[in-house]
Amino acid sequence: MASTQTSRTSDSPVSAISQQHWIIGPREDLVLFLGSPLLLVVAFWFAQRFWSLTALSGFATVLAMGHYLPGFIRAYGDPALFRRFPLRIVLAPIFLISLTTFLANKESQTLLLVVVAWGAWHWLMQIYGFARIYDAKAKHFDNLSARLDYAFCILWFGVIYWQTDGASAVLMRYYRAGGWLSPQFAVFVIWAWAALTCLVSVAYVANLVRCWQAGQAPSVLKLTLMAVSLLFYLYAFGYADNKILAYALFEGFHDIQYLAIVWVFNRRRAQAADSGAFTRFLFQQRTALVVLYVFLCLGFGSYDYIARSIQEEQISRIALGVITGLALVHFYFDGFIWRMREPETRSTLGVEQGSVALLRRRLTPGIRHALLWTILLVPLSILGWTEVSANSMSEAEACQAVLEVRPQSHKAHFLLSTLLPDSGQDALALEHARAALQLRSDYDLYETRFADLMLVRADLSPDDLDLVIDCYAKAAKTQRHEFGVYSNWALALARRGHFEEAAFRYSQALQIDSTNAELHFNRARCLMQMGNFLESRQALLDAVANDPDHGQAYLLLASLYGMQGQFADALQAFQRALQITPDSLATLASFAEALLTVPNEQLRDLSKCQELLEQASRIASATDEKNRVAMLCRQLSQALRKKNDLANSERFAEIADGLSE
């Protein structure tokens, strides 16, 4: 019986890996490090379906900032680490937060370039760090493998970053800051990068074979982690159909890994006598403290949500500048507080002392650190000076420059589609929106932008309207709580003549904003086309209840009352519409017609009708409504003749003839 159980256990891929090869354990590593992408996809699918993307975005931003806290706890709560890097831990935050707060008021593109590029590098180095931990756990101590892991991660991430159009954000910030890049040189770099990636990939596989043949197999968990991480990034930013969802998936994966590894590290570090009182208290093996740890992180991250909610612009910019500074401090601290080359780090993670593969350093740590700062700050200072010297590009110019380097940049096409209408280039904006959608189909932001630009055109064919309707239908799958998607979708359906579905989509939009009078009004028009006069009247009453000055709603309500024989109510509604829009030809003509033709003679008012048609005739002389007003003037002339008011009868007959000429 025991032998059978042993056989079954050894057949399991998970149990075949030694317990010592996992960072925490098989179940924990699979959930927190290796399998979290699958769990996130499932969780966010439910969140999308039963929650809102706005709430999801808020949670993701809170979590993104919240995961900075464990690094700060490590930096300031571990006396041994603080003694080792006192100047870095004290001076760097002061410098970075002061700089970002100052530059935030300047809306510096150089600063945004640093944040975007350093953020991508930070994520990449986290994956590389996990790879080195797993190799060390498997006792695979090979310098060539370490170097190839480093090159493999950087090169393949670069390929994916380019293909998913993430690099466009970096290029755009670079151009807007005044940078220059020849398209020919950019193409050369792209091809050289691709060739180098292929070469390193071949060397990587060859090295794997060499190590296995020599009995020094690298960690299977490392290879799995690298593959899962790169493929998940590709999925999130290359195939997710919503920007917020992509960001939430990416942040969730990164932050869960980070929070878990820091908890494990500090849990073990807390057992050391020199770990610090707060570290020893918080990182105990107690469920309540795990919950407290998570709540502390989320509480710290809530500052991001609060800062973005500030209405006063100056205060908001300062608050967001502090957030940016904290992000850079987080990136900077993570560059040295978790290094595997440090004996304390290796010991805490359970890696054999002195056995981990280390890249040889020819320079002392202090000189190397100063050199790295110089390499970064000098070109960035030059770029910043270029930006403030008025040599930077506008956002539209930067998009055009990106398209010269990367014609397939759907982000640049999309941004141009949002910028060009401001300069009256609607047709060109539509072409860029179409290009963005063709390059990244089913992406909700591009679907709605293309459809919105199409919908403003008056010359849409039935096929064009069907295309617009299809775009909104796709976008609504992810933008379930977006008011504009449903209202414009309904408008397109109404223009296509699908009044029943249009009324339903207007109802969905009203679930998001029930106080929007225009939505009630448009829904009422659809219901009238369907012959549903009772619901249409209620929709119009809802419209004027939310906007007492909605003249068109009163005008349509008056017509509806007249159709239902409620003539007194109809005339009262006409009077209210006229008060709101006294120069509206439609209101003047319709009100005059009602006064002229109302079956109830007691309500008929030819004097008021004369007044209305005199005003209408002056307006109609320059419009296409002359024939209608002329016809009403003739009807009034005949009615006045029957009343023996010959002078006015003749006058309105002359007005009618003048309008008919």
N, C-alpha and C positions, 0 to 999 in steps of 0.2 A: 504493500500500500504506500509506504514511504517512498519507495523507488519510483512508483508511478507518478506520485506528486512531484518528485524531483524532475522527472522527465518532462512533465507538462510545464513546469516552471522554466526549465531551460529552453523550451521551445518558444517562449514568449520573447519578442524582440526587446521589450522593455527590461524584462528581468535578466536578459542575457548581458546587459551592461552592468558592470560592477557598481555596487552601491557607492563606492568612493568616487565614481566618475561624475555623479550628480552634484550640483551645487547645494541643493537642499535635500532632495529626494526625488524618486521617479514621479510620484503624483504631483508634488509641488512644482517641479521643474516643467512638467508637461502643461500644467495649468497656467503658470505665471510667466514662463519664458518661451517655451516652444509652441504650445497650443493656444496661447492667448489670441492670436489672430482669428481662429475659427470661432472662439467664444465671443469675440467682439463683433464679428459679422452677424452672428445670431442675435446677440443682445441689441445691436443697433437696428437690426431689421424690425424687431419688436418695438423699439423706441420710435422708429420712423412711422410705424403703423398705428401705434396707440398713444404716442406722445407728440411733441412738436419739434421740428428741426431748430426752431429758435431756442427752445429750452435745452436741446441737445448741444447747440453751439455754446450756450452759456455754461453748461456743465463742463464742456471740453476746455474752455478758456480758464475756468476755475481750477480744473485739474492740472492744466498746463503750468500755471503759476504755482500751484500747490506743491508740485514735485520739486520746486527749488528748495523748499524748507529743509528736507533731510540733509542736503549738502551743506546748508548753513549750520545745521545742528552739528554735523561732523566737524566743520571747520572751526566753529567757535566753542563747541562743547567737548573737544578732545584736547586736553592740555599738551599731550605729547606732540600732536600735529601742530598745534599753535606755536609751540616752542621751536619747531623745525622751520616754519614759514611765517614768522611774525609780521615781517614787512609786507609780504604779499597779501596776507589775510586782512591787515589793517588798511593799507594804503590803496590797494586795487579797488575796493568798493567805493571809497571816497572819490577816487579819480573817475571811475566809470559812471557812477550815478550822477555826479556833478556835471560831467560832460554830456550825458544823454539828456539831462534835464534842461541844460542850456540849449542843446541842438534841437530838442523837441519844439521849442518856440520858433526855431528857424525853419522847421519842416525839412530838415536836412536829408537829402537823398543819399548822401555818403553814409550817414548813420544807418539808414534803412538797408543799404547794401551790406553793411557789416552784420546787421542782425540776421538778414536772410542767409547770407553765406556761412556765417559762424554757426547758425542754428542747424543747417544741413550737415556741417562738419561735426558738430556735437553729436547728432544722432548717429552718424556713421561711426564715430569713434566709440560710442557705446556698444555697437554691434561688434566692433573689433575687440573691445575689452572683454566681452562675454566669450568671444572665440578663444582668446588667450587663456581665460580661466578654465574653460572646458579642456583645452589641450593640456594645461598644467595638471588638472585633475586626473587626466588619463596618463600622466607622466610622459607626455610627449614633449621633450625638451630639445627642440631642433631650431637653430637660428635661421636656417634657410626657410623652414616652414613658416616661422614668424614673419619673415620678410615677405614671403609670397602671400600670406594671409592679408598683410597690410596692403600690398599692391592690388590684390584681387578685390578686396572690399572697395578701395578707392576707385579703381577703374570701372568695375561693374556698376557701382553706384552712379558714377559719372554718366555711363551709357544710359541707365534708366532715368536719371535726372534730366538728361537731354531729351529722351524720347517722350517722357511724360510732360514736357514743356515746363518743367520746374526752372530750368536755366533761364527762361525768358524773364522771370522776375529779377534775377541777378543782372542780366544784360540791361533791362529797362532802368533799374536803379543806377547802373553804371553810366548809361548814356545821359540820364537826366542830371547826373552829377557833373557832366561835362567830359566824360571819358570818350576815347576814340578807339575804334576797332575796325580794321579793314575787313570787308566781307571776304576777300580772297584769303587773307590770313586766317580768318575764322574757319573757313572751309578746310584749309590745310590742317589746322589744329584738330578739327573733328575727325578727319581721315586718319591723322597720326594717332589720335586717341583710340580709334577703333582698331587700328593695326596693332597697337601696343596691347590693347585688351585681349585680342586674339592670341598674341604671342605669350602673354603672361598666363592666359588660361591653359594653353598647351603645356607650359612649364609647370603650372599648378597640378594638372592631372599627372604629368610625368613624375612629379615629386611625391604625389600620393602613392603611386605604384612603387616607387623606390622605397618609401618608408614601410609599406606593407611587406614588401619582399625582405626587408631588413629586420622585420619583426618589431618595428617601432611605429605601429599604426597610429595615425592621428585620431582625435576624438570624433566618433560618429555624431555625437551630440553637437560638436562644433560645426560640422558640415551641415547638419540639419538646421541649426540656428541661422547660419549665414544664408542658406537657401530660402528658408521661411521668411527671414527679414527682408531680403531683397525682393522676393516675389510679392510679399504683402505690400511693400511700398509701391511696386508696380501696379498692383490691383487697386490700392486706395486712390492713387493719383492718376492712374491710367484708364481705369474702367468704372470706378464709382460714378454714378450719374448725378451727384450733387456735391457741391464744393464743401458745404458744412459737414456732410457725411464723411468725405475724404479726410478732412482735417481731424474730425473726431476719431476716426479709425486709427489714423497715424498717431495722434497724441495719446490715445488710449493704450496702444501697443507700447509706445516708448515709456509712458509714465508708469504703467503697471510693472514693467521690467525694472524700472529705476527704483520705485518705491519698495519692491520686493527685495532687490539685491542690497539696498541700503539697510533695510530692516534686518536681513540676515547678517550683514557685516557688523552692524552696530550691536546686534544681539550677542554676537560672539565677542565683540570688542568690549562690551560691558563687563565681561568676566575678568578683564584685566584690572589691576589695582590702579593704574594711571589713566583710566579711561574718562574720568570726570564724573561728578556726582549726578548731573542731569542725565547723562548717557546711561549710567548704572540704574537710575530710577525708571526711565522711560522704556528701555529695551530689556525688559524682563519677560520671561515666558508666561505671560498672563494674557488671556483673551481681552480683558478690559483695557489693557494697555495697547494692544493692537488696534482696538477701536479708537482709543484716544489718539494714537499716532495718525490714523487716517483722518480723524476729525481736525486735528491740528493742521494737517496739510491742506484740507479743504478750507478751513478757516483762514489760513494764510492766503490761499488762492482767491478767496472771495474779495480781496482788495482789488483784483483786476475787474471784477464785475461792478464793484462800487465806483471805481475810477471811471469806467466807461459810462456810468449813469449820471455823472456830474453834468449839469446843464451849462454852468458858467465856463465859457471857452478857455479862458486863461488858466483857471484852476485845473480844468480837465487836461490841458496840455502838460502841465507840470506833473500831474498824477500819472499820466501815461508815460512821461519821460522817466519817472522813477521806475515804472514797470519795466521799461526797456533796459534801464540800468541794472536792475535786479536780474534780468535775463542774461545780460552780458557777464555779470558777476558769477552767475550759476555756470555759464559756459567756461569761464576762466578757472574757477575753483575745480571743476571736474577734470580739468586738464592736468592737475597734479595731486589731488587728495586721494585718488583711487589708483595710482600707478602700481602696476604689478611688479615693477622693479624695486619698489620699496619693501624691505624685509618685513615691516610691520603689517603691510597689506597682505603679503603672501601668507604670513603666519595666521592672520585672522581668517583668511579664506581657506585655510587648511591645505595650503600648497607647500611642498617641501622647501625648506630654506636653501637658497643658493642653487636650486635646480631648474628654475624657470628660465625659458629662453629669453635672453635679453639682447636687444640691439646694442652694439658697442657704441659708446659715446667718446668721441675724441676731445670734447671740450668739457670743462667743469660745468656743473649744473647752473651756477650763477652766471657765467659768461654766456652759456647757451641760452638761458632765459632772457638775458638782456638783448642778445642778438635777435631772438625771435620777435621781441617787442619792437626792435628797430626795423626789422624787415616788414612788419605789419604797419607800423605807424608812419613811416616815411612816405610810402606811396599813398596811404589814405590821407595824410596831411596835404599832399600835393593835389589829390583829387578834391578834397574839401576846399582848398584855396581856389581851384578852378571853378567849383560850383558857386562860391560867393563872388567870383569875379565876373559874373553874368555871362559865362560861356556855356552854361548848361542848356539842355534842350527842354522844350515843352513836352508834356506827356504824349501828345499826338506825334510830335517829331521823333520821340524815343521809340514809339510803337513802329513807325515807319523804318527806323534804323534797325530794329530787331528783325523786321520782316526781310530786310536786305541780307541779314546774316542767316536767318532761319525762316524761309518763306512758309513753312508748315506750322508756324506758331499760332495755334488757335487762340491763345490768350491775347496776343497782340491784335489779331483780327477783331476779337470781341471788344477789347478796350477802344479800338478805333470806332466801332459801331456805336459806342456810347458817347464818344467825344465829337464826332463829325457833325451831328445834328446841331450843335451849338453854333457852328459856323454856316448853317444852312445847307450842308452837303448831305441831305437825306438819302438821295439815291446811292451815293458812295457808301454811306453808313450801312445801308441795306445789303450791299454787295459784300462788305466785310462780315456782317452778321451771317450771311449765307455761307461764306467761306469757313467761318468758325464752326458752324453747325455741320458742314460737310467733313471737316477734319476731326470733329469730336461729336459724333451723332449721339442722340439720346441724352445729352448733357442738359439738365433742366434750365440752367442759366442761359445757355445758348438758344434753346428752344423758345423760351419766352422772349428773349431779345429779338430774335428773327421775327416771331409772330407779332410782337408789338409794332415793329417797324413796318411790317406788311399791312397791319390793320389800319394804319393812319391813311393809307392810300384809298382813293375813292374809286379807282378803276379795277378793282379786283374781280376776276372771273370766278365762276363757281368752283373751278379746280383750285384756284388760288385760295379761296375761302376754305375749301376742304383741307388744304395743306396747313393753313393757319389753325384750324380746329384740331387737326391731328397733333400739331406742336403743343398746344395747350393741354390736350389730353395726356400726352407723355409727361409734360412738366408737372401736372397735378398729382402724379404718382408719388413724387417726393415732396412737392410743395403743397402739402395738404392744408396748410393754414395760411397760405399766401392769398391775400385779398385780391390783388391785381390779376392773378392767374384766372380765378373764377369769373371775375367781372368782365375781363376781356374775352374770355372763352365764351361767355354768354352773349356778348356783343357780336362776336363772329357768327355764332349759331343763329342769332336773330337776323343778321344780314343775309345769311344763307337760306332763311325761311324755315328753320327748324325751331319753331316758337315754343313747342312743349319742352324740349330739352333746354332751350335758352332760359325759360322760366325756372327750371329746376336748378341750373347753374347759378342763376341770380339768387335763388334761395340759399344755396351753399355759401355764396359770398356774404349774404346777410347774416349767416350764422357767425361769421368772423367779425362783421361790423354791422350790427342791426340798426345803427343810427344814421346810416348813409341814405339820405333822401333820394339821391340819384338812382341808387340801386332799386329802391322801392318803385320809383317812377318807371324805370326801364322794364322791371318785371311786370308792372301793370300794363304796359304797352303790349308785351308778349301775350299776356292773359287775354287782352281785348282781341288780339288777332286770333286766338283760339276760341273766342266766343264765350269765355268764362268771365262774364261781366260782374258777377257778385264778388269774386276774389280780386278782380281788377280794381273795383271801387275801394275795397279795403286796403289794397296796396297803395292807392293814391292818397287815401286818408292817412296812412302811415307816413307817406312821403311828406305831406304838408304838416303833419304833427312834428316831424323831425326838422323840417325847414319851412316855417310859415311864409317865407318869401320865395317859394318855388313856383314861379308863375306858370311854367309849362304844366306842372301837376294840376294846378287849379283849372287851367284851360281844358286839359283832357278830362278832368273830373266833371266840368260843366257839360262837355259833350256826352259823357256817360250818363249823367243825370237826365239830359234831354232825351237820350235813347230809351231811358226807362220811364219816361213820362213825368219825371219830377222837375217840372219846369221852373218852379220858384227857386228850388235849390240850384238849378242850372244857372239861372240869371244871377243869383248871389255869387256863385263860383266865378262866373264871367266878370262880375264887378270886382272881385278880389284879384283876379288875374290882371285886370286893367290897372288896378292901383299899383301892382308890382311892376308891370311892364307897360307903361302908358304909350310907348311908341312902337309896340309890337303890332305889325300889320296883321298877323294871324289872329291876335286877340281882338283887334278892332273889327276885322271883317266877320269873325265868328260871332262876336257879341252882337254886332249889328244884324246879322242874319237871324240870330235867335230872337231878337226883339221884333224883327219884321215878320217872322213866320210862326211864332209861338201860338199854338191853337187857342190858348186861354186869352180872350180879348182883353181881359182886365190886366193882364201882364204885358200886353203889347204897348210899346212906347215909341211912337214914330218920331217924337221930338228928340229923344235920346239917340235914336237910330240916325237921324240926320247929322247930329253932332259927331257921331262915330265915323260915318262914311265921309264926311267932309275932311276929317283928319286922315282917314285911310286913303282918300284919293290923292292927297298931297304926297303921301309916302309911296303909294303904288305907282306913281308916274315914272319912277326910276327902277321898277322891279318887274319880275315876270308875273306878278299877281294882278296886273292891270285888268285882265279879262274878268277875273272873279269879282273885283270891286266894281267894274263897269256893269256887270250883270246885276249885282245887288243894288246899284244906283237906279237901274231901270225898274227893278221890282219896287223900290221905294217910290219912284216917280209915279208908278201906276197906283200904289196904295194912297199916295197923297192926292192924286186926281180923284179917286173915289171919295175922298174926304173934302173935295172941292177946294183943296189948297193948291190952286193952279200955279201960283207964282213959284212955290218951292218945287212943285212937280216939274215945271219947265226947267228950273235951275238944275235939278239932279239929272234930268234927261240930257242937258248940255254937258254936264260932268261926265256922264256915261259916254257920250259921243266923243268927248275929248280924250278919254282913256282908250277908246277903241281905235283911234287914228294911228 
